[in-house]
Structures are given as structure tokens and as C-alpha cells.
Amino acid sequence: SVARPATRMTTAAPPPMLRLIDREEVAARLPMHRAIAIVRKAMIALSNGETTQPLREMVPLGAGRQFGIMPGAMAQSFGAKLLGIYPDNVTAGLQSHQGVVLLFEPEHGLPVAAIHAGEITAIRTAAASAGATAALARADARCLAILGTGEQAATHARAMALVRPLTDIRIWGRSADKATALAAQLATELQLPVAASASVAAAVADADLICTVSGAIEPILLSAMVAPGTHINVVGSGYAGPREIDDALVVCSRFIADYRPGVLAQGAEFLHARAAGLIGDDHIVGEIGTVLAGRLAGRTSDTEVTLYKSLGHVVQDLACGWALYAES
């Protein structure tokens, strides 16, 4: 009889274990200075067309609650952020954003990590605003006003202090008690003078930097309150509907989007001014990633009001998540 050749047995490598990264690990391993650098690169990649990012889907759940689905792909990974947005959570001492960032590796499409989305969102949103501020604010900006008292108020204060040498911070919120408590917390943490303001107008008077991180439905910041040369990060409204600033402020500003298609579809303040016939789509000067890459001027004069509209995008989450996974 003729001997049969031996059959070579091949055994596939076992798939990687799904890595779970909880809130405490995210907070410990994603300090703000690191997040700013990661998000900066992600936004440049987005504006360079090196990522794939469909517009987010927001599913209404009633009572102001929503379920967000944010898929996307980058060179090193793809995945999605699945997020329950529950504004009333703050009364129970919980984050308003609850969910996971799911990461897949690109070679075989294997899921590799599930990461606490609430903490990534808290950090990367402020990191993106810091990157925009570094590119758009006057070099001599010193006074910061924050409109809002929630989690993003605290993270934005920390982030702004890393990109400009702040001399004082003013906090305004609908609850004077919360504003006072946050001011005391930040004064101790940042070793800066931080005070609660009785009104929006008082908070922003002569401010060089303004971050709107509120849950406002109708504008709280008006153009007449804003001094020439101010830089504003408009962050609180993440979908078409609620507005934090008035039409006149949109119109008079050098308007920079985090992602142009996102703002054209979901940027509430921009959409309201456009619907009123005050601006057209060309009022969006460009994207922050293009400014950061050096292909578009950010600020063009010391008296110009610059405005960065933040909606938040999954490439920020994926980039931060992958850094946590790949370096663990």
C-alpha cells in the first residue's frame, strides 16, 4: 500500500479576551493632558478624511432621555459608542451619560474591549474644547467663564487651565448653591481664584474664554454680553433643538465646527440662525481638525470672536479607547 502524506494540522490562535476597562481605570489612565493630545490627532484624522463616521442616531426614550448610537472606524480600530443619556441622573449622583465604547481590532474584526463610555465622554469632550481653545483663543487669554455646573463644567475648567495660563474662573449655574460648591472645589483643585457669579452677564463680563456646558433649551448667552476677541466653546447642546447662544452671536462669530456634516445636521445654534435666514452653510469657516493641521487660519485678529461648536464624535471615543486598550 502507498503511505498517505501526513496531514498538517493548523490551530487558529485563540481570540483575545474581551478587555473590560471600568470608570476608575479610564480616569486613572486618561489624564486630561494625555486626552488632549489623543483627541487632537483624532480630529486631524477626521478632517483629513482618514476616518469613517456616519452621523449618530439618537433614539428618544421620553422624559428627556435618549439612546445614542455612534459607529465609526479609524486606521487602528473600529467600533461604536452605545450611550444612554439620562439628564435626571445628576439628582441621584450619577453620570448623565451611561454606556460602553466597544472596540474591534481591524485584522480579523474581533471585539477586544468594552470601555466605560461615561468617563471617556466626560474627558474627551473637554479635551476637544481644549484643543480648539489652544488653536483659536488669543494667546493672552486669562479669564475663563463657565456656564453650567455639571460634570462638563469641572472637566472644562481643568482642560482650559492646561492650554492657557488662567488668572481667574467664574462659574454660573441655575443653582447658586451648585455654582458656589463647584467654585470652591475648583479653587482648591486648581489653586486659582474661582467665584460663582449671580448672572450670565456677570460671569462673562470681560471674559477671554467662555465655555457653555449647560442644559439650556433657550439661549442663555447673548451676543451683547460678549466682548470683542473672546473665544467661545459651545458644548452643551448635542443635537438639533436646544440652544445655548443666540442667533446674533452665531452670526458675528468666526464659526468653526468639530465636524461640518454633523453641525449641518445637528448643530442647534447654527441651524436656528440658518433657518432665520441670517446665514448660509458657508458661515461654517471650516473644521477644527483643519485648523489644527495648519491648513486653515484659526483666529484672524485680536478683536474677532471665535466660536467652536462641539457635538462630540465617535473618533474621539475610539482614539481614547484604543490608547487605553493598546497600552494596557
C-alpha positions as CSV (number, residue, x, y, z in Angstrom):
1,S,0.0,0.0,0.0
2,V,1.0,3.6,-0.6
3,A,1.6,5.6,2.5
4,R,-0.5,8.8,2.7
5,P,1.3,12.0,3.4
6,A,0.8,13.3,6.9
7,T,-1.9,16.0,7.2
8,R,-0.7,19.2,8.7
9,M,-3.0,20.3,11.5
10,T,-3.3,24.0,11.9
11,T,-4.8,25.5,15.0
12,A,-6.1,29.1,14.9
13,A,-4.8,31.4,17.6
14,P,-7.3,31.8,20.4
15,P,-9.2,35.1,20.1
16,P,-8.2,37.8,22.5
17,M,-10.2,38.1,25.7
18,L,-12.6,40.9,25.8
19,R,-10.9,43.6,27.9
20,L,-13.2,45.4,30.3
21,I,-12.0,48.9,31.3
22,D,-14.1,50.5,34.0
23,R,-14.6,54.1,35.0
24,E,-11.9,54.1,37.6
25,E,-9.3,52.8,35.1
26,V,-10.3,55.3,32.5
27,A,-10.0,58.2,35.0
28,A,-6.6,57.0,36.2
29,R,-5.0,56.2,32.8
30,L,-6.6,59.0,30.7
31,P,-5.4,62.2,32.4
32,M,-6.5,65.4,30.6
33,H,-3.2,66.3,29.2
34,R,-2.9,62.9,27.5
35,A,-6.5,63.1,26.2
36,I,-5.9,66.5,24.6
37,A,-3.0,65.0,22.6
38,I,-5.0,62.0,21.6
39,V,-8.1,63.9,20.6
40,R,-6.1,66.4,18.7
41,K,-4.7,63.7,16.4
42,A,-8.2,62.2,16.0
43,M,-9.7,65.4,14.9
44,I,-7.0,66.0,12.3
45,A,-7.5,62.5,11.0
46,L,-11.3,63.2,10.8
47,S,-10.7,66.4,8.8
48,N,-8.2,64.6,6.6
49,G,-10.8,62.0,5.6
50,E,-8.9,59.2,7.2
51,T,-11.8,58.0,9.3
52,T,-15.4,56.8,8.6
53,Q,-18.1,58.4,10.7
54,P,-21.8,58.2,10.0
55,L,-23.9,60.7,11.8
56,R,-25.1,59.5,15.2
57,E,-28.5,58.1,15.7
58,M,-30.5,59.4,18.7
59,V,-33.4,57.4,19.8
60,P,-35.9,59.3,22.1
61,L,-36.8,57.4,25.3
62,G,-39.2,60.0,26.7
63,A,-38.8,62.4,29.7
64,G,-35.8,64.0,28.1
65,R,-33.9,60.7,27.9
66,Q,-32.2,59.3,24.7
67,F,-30.3,56.3,23.4
68,G,-27.3,57.3,21.3
69,I,-25.7,55.0,18.7
70,M,-22.4,56.3,17.3
71,P,-20.5,54.0,14.9
72,G,-17.1,54.7,13.3
73,A,-13.8,53.4,12.0
74,M,-10.2,54.6,12.2
75,A,-7.0,53.1,10.9
76,Q,-6.2,51.2,14.2
77,S,-9.7,50.1,15.1
78,F,-13.4,50.3,14.5
79,G,-16.4,50.2,16.9
80,A,-19.2,52.1,18.4
81,K,-20.3,54.1,21.4
82,L,-23.7,53.0,22.8
83,L,-25.0,55.6,25.2
84,G,-28.0,56.1,27.5
85,I,-28.4,59.9,28.1
86,Y,-30.3,60.5,31.3
87,P,-30.1,64.2,32.3
88,D,-32.0,63.5,35.6
89,N,-29.2,61.1,36.7
90,V,-27.4,64.1,38.3
91,T,-30.0,64.3,41.1
92,A,-29.0,60.7,42.1
93,G,-25.3,61.5,41.9
94,L,-24.8,59.5,38.7
95,Q,-23.3,60.5,35.4
96,S,-25.9,61.6,32.8
97,H,-24.1,59.6,30.1
98,Q,-24.1,55.8,30.7
99,G,-22.9,53.2,28.3
100,V,-19.9,51.5,26.6
101,V,-17.4,52.1,23.9
102,L,-17.0,48.8,22.0
103,L,-13.7,48.3,20.2
104,F,-12.8,45.8,17.4
105,E,-9.4,45.1,16.0
106,P,-9.1,45.6,12.2
107,E,-7.2,42.4,11.2
108,H,-9.9,39.8,11.9
109,G,-12.8,42.0,13.2
110,L,-12.6,40.6,16.7
111,P,-14.1,42.5,19.6
112,V,-11.3,43.4,22.0
113,A,-12.5,45.9,24.6
114,A,-15.6,47.3,26.3
115,I,-14.9,50.6,28.0
116,H,-16.8,52.9,30.3
117,A,-18.3,55.4,28.0
118,G,-19.5,58.0,30.6
119,E,-15.9,58.6,31.8
120,I,-14.4,58.7,28.3
121,T,-17.1,61.2,27.2
122,A,-16.5,63.4,30.2
123,I,-12.8,63.6,29.5
124,R,-12.6,63.7,25.7
125,T,-15.3,66.4,25.3
126,A,-13.3,68.8,27.4
127,A,-10.1,67.7,25.7
128,A,-11.5,68.6,22.3
129,S,-12.5,72.0,23.6
130,A,-9.0,72.5,25.0
131,G,-7.5,71.7,21.6
132,A,-9.9,74.2,20.0
133,T,-9.0,76.8,22.6
134,A,-5.3,76.3,22.0
135,A,-5.8,77.0,18.3
136,L,-8.4,79.7,18.4
137,A,-8.2,81.8,21.6
138,R,-5.9,84.8,22.0
139,A,-2.5,84.0,23.4
140,D,-3.1,86.4,26.2
141,A,-6.5,84.9,27.3
142,R,-6.6,84.7,31.1
143,C,-10.1,84.9,32.4
144,L,-12.5,81.9,32.0
145,A,-16.3,81.9,32.3
146,I,-18.1,78.6,32.6
147,L,-21.9,78.5,32.1
148,G,-23.1,75.3,33.8
149,T,-22.3,73.4,36.9
150,G,-22.4,69.7,35.8
151,E,-19.6,67.3,35.1
152,Q,-18.5,69.1,31.9
153,A,-18.1,72.3,33.9
154,A,-15.5,70.7,36.0
155,T,-13.7,68.9,33.2
156,H,-13.6,72.0,31.1
157,A,-12.1,74.1,33.9
158,R,-9.3,71.5,34.2
159,A,-8.8,71.4,30.5
160,M,-8.7,75.1,29.9
161,A,-6.1,75.5,32.7
162,L,-3.8,73.3,30.7
163,V,-3.8,75.4,27.5
164,R,-4.0,79.0,28.8
165,P,-2.4,80.5,32.0
166,L,-5.7,81.3,33.7
167,T,-5.8,84.0,36.4
168,D,-9.4,83.5,37.4
169,I,-12.5,81.5,36.7
170,R,-16.2,82.4,37.0
171,I,-19.0,79.9,37.3
172,W,-22.6,80.5,36.6
173,G,-25.4,78.0,37.0
174,R,-29.2,78.0,37.6
175,S,-28.5,76.7,41.1
176,A,-26.5,79.3,43.0
177,D,-25.6,76.6,45.6
178,K,-24.2,74.3,43.0
179,A,-22.2,77.1,41.4
180,T,-20.8,78.1,44.8
181,A,-19.9,74.5,45.6
182,L,-18.2,73.9,42.3
183,A,-16.2,77.2,42.6
184,A,-14.9,76.1,46.0
185,Q,-13.9,72.7,44.6
186,L,-12.1,74.1,41.6
187,A,-10.4,76.8,43.6
188,T,-8.8,74.1,45.8
189,E,-8.0,71.8,43.0
190,L,-6.6,74.3,40.5
191,Q,-5.2,76.7,43.1
192,L,-6.8,79.6,41.2
193,P,-9.3,82.3,42.2
194,V,-12.7,80.8,41.3
195,A,-16.0,82.5,42.1
196,A,-19.7,81.9,41.5
197,S,-21.5,84.6,39.5
198,A,-25.0,85.8,40.1
199,S,-25.8,86.1,36.4
200,V,-24.6,85.0,33.0
201,A,-23.8,88.6,32.2
202,A,-21.7,89.0,35.3
203,A,-19.9,85.7,34.6
204,V,-18.9,86.6,31.1
205,A,-18.1,90.3,31.6
206,D,-14.6,90.9,30.1
207,A,-14.0,87.1,30.0
208,D,-11.4,86.0,27.4
209,L,-12.8,82.4,27.3
210,I,-16.3,81.2,27.6
211,C,-17.4,77.5,27.8
212,T,-21.2,76.9,27.6
213,V,-21.8,73.5,29.1
214,S,-25.3,73.8,30.3
215,G,-28.6,72.0,29.8
216,A,-30.2,75.2,28.4
217,I,-33.1,74.8,26.0
218,E,-33.2,78.5,25.0
219,P,-30.2,80.8,24.7
220,I,-28.5,81.9,27.9
221,L,-25.5,83.6,26.3
222,L,-26.3,86.7,24.1
223,S,-24.1,88.4,21.7
224,A,-24.4,91.7,23.5
225,M,-22.7,90.1,26.6
226,V,-19.6,89.0,24.7
227,A,-16.5,91.3,24.4
228,P,-14.5,91.5,21.2
229,G,-11.7,89.0,21.0
230,T,-13.5,86.3,23.1
231,H,-13.2,82.7,22.3
232,I,-16.3,80.5,23.0
233,N,-16.7,76.8,23.2
234,V,-20.4,75.9,22.6
235,V,-20.8,72.4,24.1
236,G,-24.0,71.8,26.0
237,S,-26.4,71.1,23.1
238,G,-25.5,67.9,21.3
239,Y,-28.5,67.6,18.9
240,A,-30.9,69.8,16.9
241,G,-33.2,71.6,19.2
242,P,-31.8,73.1,22.5
243,R,-29.7,76.2,22.1
244,E,-27.2,77.9,24.4
245,I,-26.4,81.0,22.4
246,D,-28.5,83.5,20.4
247,D,-28.5,83.9,16.6
248,A,-26.6,87.2,16.8
249,L,-23.7,85.5,18.4
250,V,-23.6,82.8,15.7
251,V,-23.7,85.5,13.0
252,C,-20.9,87.7,14.4
253,S,-18.5,84.8,15.1
254,R,-15.8,83.1,13.2
255,F,-17.7,79.7,13.3
256,I,-15.5,76.6,13.5
257,A,-17.2,73.1,13.6
258,D,-15.8,70.0,15.1
259,Y,-17.3,68.1,12.0
260,R,-19.0,70.1,9.3
261,P,-21.6,67.4,8.3
262,G,-22.5,67.0,12.0
263,V,-23.1,70.7,12.5
264,L,-25.1,70.9,9.3
265,A,-27.4,68.2,10.6
266,Q,-27.4,68.5,14.3
267,G,-25.8,71.8,15.4
268,A,-28.8,73.5,17.0
269,E,-27.5,77.1,17.2
270,F,-26.2,77.1,13.7
271,L,-29.4,75.5,12.3
272,H,-31.6,78.1,14.1
273,A,-29.7,81.0,12.7
274,R,-29.8,79.5,9.2
275,A,-33.5,78.8,9.4
276,A,-33.9,82.5,10.3
277,G,-32.2,83.4,7.0
278,L,-29.3,85.1,8.8
279,I,-26.5,82.8,7.5
280,G,-25.9,80.1,4.9
281,D,-23.8,76.9,5.1
282,D,-20.7,78.9,4.1
283,H,-20.8,80.5,7.6
284,I,-19.0,77.4,8.8
285,V,-15.5,78.5,8.1
286,G,-14.1,75.0,8.5
287,E,-13.4,72.2,10.9
288,I,-11.1,72.3,13.9
289,G,-9.1,69.4,12.5
290,T,-8.2,71.6,9.5
291,V,-7.1,74.4,11.8
292,L,-5.0,72.0,14.0
293,A,-3.4,70.6,10.8
294,G,-2.3,74.2,9.8
295,R,-4.4,74.3,6.6
296,L,-6.9,76.9,7.9
297,A,-6.3,80.0,9.9
298,G,-8.0,79.9,13.3
299,R,-8.1,83.4,14.7
300,T,-7.5,86.2,12.2
301,S,-7.5,89.2,14.6
302,D,-7.3,90.0,18.3
303,T,-10.8,91.5,18.1
304,E,-12.5,88.6,16.4
305,V,-15.0,86.4,18.3
306,T,-14.1,82.8,17.6
307,L,-16.6,80.0,18.2
308,Y,-16.0,76.3,18.3
309,K,-19.2,74.2,18.1
310,S,-18.7,70.8,19.8
311,L,-21.1,68.0,19.1
312,G,-18.6,65.2,20.1
313,H,-17.7,62.5,17.7
314,V,-17.0,58.8,17.9
315,V,-13.5,59.1,16.6
316,Q,-12.6,60.9,19.8
317,D,-14.0,57.9,21.8
318,L,-12.3,55.3,19.6
319,A,-9.0,57.0,19.7
320,C,-9.0,57.4,23.5
321,G,-10.4,53.8,23.9
322,W,-7.7,52.3,21.7
323,A,-4.9,54.1,23.5
324,L,-6.2,52.6,26.8
325,Y,-6.5,49.1,25.3
326,A,-3.3,49.0,23.3
327,E,-1.1,50.3,26.1
328,S,-2.6,48.1,28.9
